[in-house]
Amino acid sequence: MYWSDWGTVPKIEQAGMDGSQRAPFITHNLTWPNGLAIDHDLRRLYWADGGTKAIEFVSLNGTGRTVLIGMRL
């Protein structure tokens, strides 16, 4: 599972469905990450960031972060 945190250090985290193996997933160039969505066919995680005004995605293995809409940081 994946979730976002808008705290003092914004991030997207991941863990197993039982809460095990919790780990940071995306930790830089984030402000207000929200609106997470998984594309299982393409194995991607998408999110919107209200602070950067961008929509981005990354492969579920954490590689290939791409800005779809917005400015590159």
NORBELBEL-V574951 format. One record per pair of residues at least 24 apart in sequence whose ideal C-beta (glycine too) atoms are under 10 Angstrom apart, sorted by the first residue. I is the first residue (numbers start at 1). J is the second residue. D is the distance in whole Angstrom. If there is no record, write none. Layout:
I,J,D
I,J,D
This chain:
1,36,10
1,38,9
2,26,9
2,36,6
2,37,10
2,38,7
2,45,6
2,47,9
2,60,9
3,33,9
3,34,10
3,36,7
4,30,8
4,32,8
4,33,4
4,34,6
4,35,9
4,36,6
4,47,7
4,48,10
4,49,9
5,30,9
5,33,8
6,30,9
6,31,8
6,32,5
6,33,7
6,34,8
6,49,10
6,50,9
6,51,9
10,34,10
10,49,8
10,51,8
12,36,7
12,45,7
12,47,7
12,49,10
12,58,9
14,45,9
14,60,9
14,62,9
23,62,10
24,62,10
25,58,8
25,60,9
25,62,6
26,56,8
26,58,6
26,62,8
26,65,7
28,65,9
28,73,8
29,54,9
29,56,9
29,65,9
29,67,9
29,72,9
29,73,4
30,54,10
30,56,9
30,73,9
31,73,10
49,73,10
